[in-house]
Amino acid sequence: MPKRLTISEAQQQLPNLPNELTNEPIIITQDGVPVIAALSYTHLTELLETLDILTDTEFVTKLRKSIIQSEEGNTITWESAKAQLGL
């Protein structure tokens, strides 16, 4: 469960927030209502990369098909894959 802070608490703790954002975001509330999510820059870039991948419908379709093939045991060896790719 993410840590929650009021806006006043977040202002007071601002110098230390980067150290607390390593594992999960901090939810900042106003009058008990979440209004801001603070997260590390690393976490933000990871989320943006994930969103970029998931909005590529062609890639997601191929990924889903690959997962199903793997679950069904329809796989090839690394050596076969390299040979098919000419590596």
Phi, psi and omega in degrees: 000124180298147176293145178241138176227149170283167178300318179298316178297319179297320178298317181292325185264004185310315180299334183262350184302320180304325179289334182270349185266014185288328186253324182206161180290165173246131179267126180253129186246157173228121184055037177081358182255129178299128180234340181217141170245119178260129178218160182293157178297322178299314180297319178300312181295324177296318178296318180295321177296318179297315178298320179299317179294314185288344177271356175272092187299324179296316179296315181298321178298314179295320179298314179299317179298319180295320179297316179298315179300318180295316179297329179276359180082011181274079183232168175232162179286160177300319179298319178295319179297315179298319181295318179296330180271357180074031181258000000 
